[in-house]
Amino acid sequence: AATADWYRNHTSIAAFTGQSVPAILTGRFRPAGDTGGVSADDDKNIFTLLGGAYEVHGREAITRMCPDELCPRPSSPGLAPLLGDAVETWTGGQSEQEEFDLPGALGEDRYDQAERWIAGQDLSGSRPQMMVHHIVLPHNPWYVTPDGEPYEAAEDLPVGSYGLGWTESGRAVGRQRHLLQLQAADALLGQTFESLDAAGLFDDALIVVTADHGEAFQAGELMRGLSAANAAAVMWTPLFVKAPGQTEARVDDAN
């Protein structure tokens, strides 16, 4: 923020990642009614635009817009882990108090995965470097502390959520847990900046930091579904852009 333009009136176009991230990476709205499936225009994106001239470092948590030839992906573990989880849940059940234990993008190892990826990028190549990193933090379920350590919530913790909305009970606790994960995301951003600085790239880099949607913490309102009461929390998202060589902050209130 000290060396970038802050666009305070930047707004999301959708409340869900499957719609909003493709719009960020392509610069185009999704077709009306599209709930996040693959669009015919998705192959025209920042990866395919710059992939020929730049060395691509891409990690997408939800979408799959970077072609395999530019962003090789590890082989899938197959159905075995999924079947194992299904059998365990079928035979052992699941209590109402049990925290989410989701695999992949929403798993409790989200921070560790992102940290390992940042540390594993070699930015010393002769070609220009392009890094695109989508981190699903501070997205719920919330169980990560500011240094990335996961925690197990107490059984009597007031949850306060119903479906995709909030009751008064537990709403404040939910926001506090969200803010802990926000600090974890900030730590990962700092590690990214350190890696760029160590490679001598930070000052000359174009850096964009943004989010695909917001989250509301208001009783009787949806977490993400848009209403007049929660619009400010759901629609307005951070957007910081540091130009190459920029050393001073600027605020832009344009829409």
C-alpha positions as CSV (number, residue, x, y, z in Angstrom):
1,A,0.0,0.0,0.0
2,A,2.9,2.4,0.6
3,T,4.1,2.1,-3.0
4,A,0.9,1.4,-5.0
5,D,-2.3,2.9,-6.3
6,W,-5.3,2.0,-4.1
7,Y,-8.5,1.8,-6.0
8,R,-11.1,2.3,-3.2
9,N,-14.1,2.0,-5.4
10,H,-13.2,-1.4,-6.9
11,T,-16.1,-3.8,-6.9
12,S,-16.5,-7.5,-7.6
13,I,-18.9,-8.7,-10.3
14,A,-20.0,-11.9,-8.6
15,A,-20.2,-13.4,-5.1
16,F,-18.6,-16.7,-6.0
17,T,-15.2,-17.7,-7.2
18,G,-16.2,-19.7,-10.2
19,Q,-17.7,-16.5,-11.8
20,S,-15.4,-13.8,-10.4
21,V,-11.9,-15.2,-10.8
22,P,-12.4,-16.0,-14.6
23,A,-13.5,-12.4,-15.0
24,I,-10.3,-11.1,-13.3
25,L,-8.1,-13.4,-15.4
26,T,-9.8,-12.7,-18.8
27,G,-11.1,-9.1,-18.4
28,R,-14.6,-10.2,-19.5
29,F,-17.9,-10.8,-17.8
30,R,-19.2,-14.3,-17.8
31,P,-22.3,-15.0,-19.9
32,A,-25.6,-14.2,-18.2
33,G,-26.6,-17.0,-15.9
34,D,-23.2,-18.7,-16.0
35,T,-22.6,-20.3,-12.6
36,G,-18.9,-21.0,-13.1
37,G,-18.6,-23.6,-15.9
38,V,-15.9,-23.3,-18.5
39,S,-16.6,-20.6,-21.0
40,A,-15.6,-20.7,-24.7
41,D,-13.6,-17.5,-24.2
42,D,-11.7,-18.7,-21.1
43,D,-8.8,-19.8,-23.3
44,K,-8.1,-16.1,-24.0
45,N,-6.7,-15.1,-20.6
46,I,-3.6,-13.6,-19.0
47,F,-1.8,-16.9,-19.2
48,T,-2.3,-17.3,-22.9
49,L,-1.7,-13.6,-23.6
50,L,1.7,-13.5,-21.9
51,G,2.8,-17.1,-21.9
52,G,4.8,-16.9,-25.0
53,A,7.0,-14.1,-23.9
54,Y,7.0,-14.6,-20.1
55,E,8.1,-17.5,-17.9
56,V,4.8,-18.4,-16.2
57,H,4.5,-19.3,-12.5
58,G,0.8,-20.0,-12.1
59,R,-1.1,-21.6,-9.3
60,E,-4.9,-21.6,-9.5
61,A,-6.8,-22.9,-6.4
62,I,-10.2,-23.2,-8.1
63,T,-10.1,-22.5,-11.8
64,R,-8.1,-24.2,-14.5
65,M,-7.4,-21.5,-17.0
66,C,-3.6,-21.9,-17.5
67,P,-2.9,-24.4,-20.2
68,D,-1.0,-27.5,-19.1
69,E,1.9,-26.7,-21.4
70,L,2.4,-23.4,-19.4
71,C,1.4,-24.7,-16.0
72,P,2.2,-28.4,-15.6
73,R,0.1,-29.9,-12.8
74,P,1.0,-32.9,-10.6
75,S,-0.9,-36.1,-11.3
76,S,-4.1,-36.6,-9.5
77,P,-4.2,-39.1,-6.6
78,G,-7.3,-40.6,-8.1
79,L,-10.4,-41.8,-6.3
80,A,-8.7,-43.6,-3.4
81,P,-8.6,-40.6,-0.9
82,L,-12.2,-39.7,-1.7
83,L,-13.4,-43.2,-1.3
84,G,-11.5,-43.5,2.0
85,D,-13.2,-40.4,3.4
86,A,-16.6,-41.6,2.2
87,V,-16.1,-45.0,4.0
88,E,-14.9,-43.3,7.2
89,T,-17.9,-41.0,7.3
90,W,-20.3,-43.8,6.5
91,T,-19.0,-46.1,9.2
92,G,-18.1,-43.5,11.9
93,G,-20.7,-40.7,11.3
94,Q,-20.0,-37.1,11.8
95,S,-21.1,-35.0,14.9
96,E,-22.8,-31.7,14.5
97,Q,-19.9,-29.9,16.3
98,E,-17.2,-31.3,14.0
99,E,-15.4,-28.7,12.1
100,F,-15.2,-28.8,8.3
101,D,-12.5,-31.1,7.0
102,L,-12.4,-30.4,3.3
103,P,-9.7,-31.5,0.9
104,G,-7.8,-29.5,-1.6
105,A,-8.5,-25.7,-2.0
106,L,-10.5,-25.4,1.3
107,G,-8.5,-27.8,3.4
108,E,-6.7,-26.8,6.5
109,D,-3.3,-27.1,4.7
110,R,-4.1,-24.2,2.4
111,Y,-1.5,-22.0,4.0
112,D,1.2,-24.7,3.9
113,Q,0.5,-25.4,0.3
114,A,0.7,-21.8,-0.7
115,E,3.9,-21.2,1.4
116,R,5.6,-24.2,-0.3
117,W,4.6,-23.0,-3.7
118,I,6.0,-19.5,-3.1
119,A,9.3,-20.9,-1.8
120,G,9.6,-23.3,-4.7
121,Q,9.5,-20.7,-7.5
122,D,12.8,-20.1,-9.3
123,L,12.7,-16.5,-10.5
124,S,16.2,-16.4,-11.9
125,G,15.3,-17.2,-15.5
126,S,16.4,-15.1,-18.5
127,R,12.9,-14.4,-19.7
128,P,10.5,-12.0,-18.0
129,Q,8.7,-13.6,-15.1
130,M,4.9,-13.7,-14.6
131,M,3.5,-15.0,-11.2
132,V,-0.2,-15.6,-10.8
133,H,-1.1,-17.0,-7.4
134,H,-4.7,-17.5,-6.2
135,I,-4.9,-18.2,-2.5
136,V,-8.2,-19.2,-0.9
137,L,-7.6,-17.2,2.2
138,P,-9.3,-15.7,4.2
139,H,-12.1,-17.9,2.8
140,N,-14.1,-20.0,5.2
141,P,-13.9,-22.6,6.8
142,W,-11.8,-20.5,9.2
143,Y,-9.2,-22.4,11.2
144,V,-5.8,-20.9,10.4
145,T,-3.8,-18.5,12.7
146,P,-1.8,-15.5,11.4
147,D,1.4,-17.7,11.2
148,G,-0.4,-20.4,9.3
149,E,-0.8,-22.8,12.1
150,P,-4.2,-24.6,12.1
151,Y,-6.3,-24.7,15.3
152,E,-9.2,-26.9,16.4
153,A,-12.2,-24.8,17.5
154,A,-13.7,-25.6,20.9
155,E,-16.9,-27.7,20.8
156,D,-18.9,-25.0,22.5
157,L,-17.8,-22.2,20.1
158,P,-20.8,-20.2,19.0
159,V,-21.0,-20.8,15.3
160,G,-23.9,-18.3,14.4
161,S,-24.2,-19.4,10.8
162,Y,-27.2,-20.9,9.1
163,G,-26.6,-22.1,5.5
164,L,-25.1,-19.0,3.9
165,G,-26.3,-16.5,6.5
166,W,-25.8,-15.3,10.1
167,T,-27.7,-15.2,13.4
168,E,-26.6,-12.7,16.0
169,S,-25.0,-15.5,18.1
170,G,-21.5,-16.2,17.0
171,R,-21.4,-13.6,14.2
172,A,-18.6,-11.6,16.0
173,V,-16.6,-14.7,16.6
174,G,-16.9,-15.6,12.9
175,R,-15.6,-12.2,11.9
176,Q,-12.6,-12.6,14.3
177,R,-11.7,-16.0,12.9
178,H,-12.0,-14.4,9.4
179,L,-9.5,-11.7,10.4
180,L,-7.0,-14.3,11.7
181,Q,-7.0,-15.9,8.3
182,L,-6.7,-12.4,6.7
183,Q,-3.5,-11.9,8.6
184,A,-2.3,-15.3,7.3
185,A,-3.0,-14.2,3.8
186,D,-1.0,-11.0,4.5
187,A,2.0,-13.1,5.7
188,L,1.9,-15.1,2.4
189,L,1.8,-11.8,0.5
190,G,4.9,-10.7,2.4
191,Q,6.7,-13.9,1.5
192,T,5.9,-13.3,-2.2
193,F,7.3,-9.8,-2.0
194,E,10.4,-11.1,-0.3
195,S,11.0,-13.6,-3.0
196,L,10.6,-10.9,-5.7
197,D,13.0,-8.7,-3.8
198,A,15.6,-11.4,-3.4
199,A,15.5,-12.0,-7.1
200,G,16.0,-8.3,-7.7
201,L,12.5,-8.0,-9.4
202,F,10.4,-6.1,-6.9
203,D,11.2,-2.5,-7.9
204,D,10.7,-3.1,-11.6
205,A,7.6,-5.4,-11.2
206,L,4.0,-4.6,-12.0
207,I,2.2,-6.0,-8.9
208,V,-1.6,-6.4,-8.6
209,V,-3.2,-7.5,-5.3
210,T,-7.0,-8.1,-5.3
211,A,-9.8,-10.3,-4.1
212,D,-12.6,-11.9,-6.1
213,H,-15.5,-11.1,-3.6
214,G,-16.2,-9.9,-0.1
215,E,-17.9,-11.4,3.0
216,A,-20.5,-9.9,5.2
217,F,-20.9,-10.5,9.0
218,Q,-24.3,-9.1,9.7
219,A,-27.2,-10.8,11.6
220,G,-30.1,-11.8,9.4
221,E,-28.1,-11.2,6.2
222,L,-26.4,-13.6,3.8
223,M,-22.6,-14.0,3.9
224,R,-22.2,-13.3,0.2
225,G,-25.7,-12.9,-1.3
226,L,-26.2,-9.3,-2.2
227,S,-28.6,-7.0,-0.3
228,A,-28.9,-3.3,0.4
229,A,-27.6,-4.0,4.0
230,N,-24.5,-6.0,3.1
231,A,-23.5,-4.5,-0.2
232,A,-20.5,-2.5,1.2
233,A,-19.0,-5.7,2.7
234,V,-19.7,-8.1,-0.2
235,M,-19.1,-5.9,-3.3
236,W,-16.2,-3.7,-2.4
237,T,-12.9,-5.6,-2.6
238,P,-9.3,-4.6,-2.3
239,L,-7.4,-3.6,-5.5
240,F,-3.8,-2.3,-5.2
241,V,-1.6,-1.8,-8.3
242,K,2.1,-1.0,-8.1
243,A,3.5,0.2,-11.4
244,P,7.1,-0.6,-12.4
245,G,9.4,1.8,-10.5
246,Q,6.6,3.3,-8.4
247,T,7.7,4.4,-5.0
248,E,4.8,6.5,-3.7
249,A,1.2,5.7,-2.7
250,R,-1.8,7.1,-4.5
251,V,-5.5,6.8,-3.9
252,D,-7.9,6.6,-6.9
253,D,-11.6,6.8,-6.2
254,A,-12.7,6.2,-9.8
255,N,-15.1,3.3,-10.2
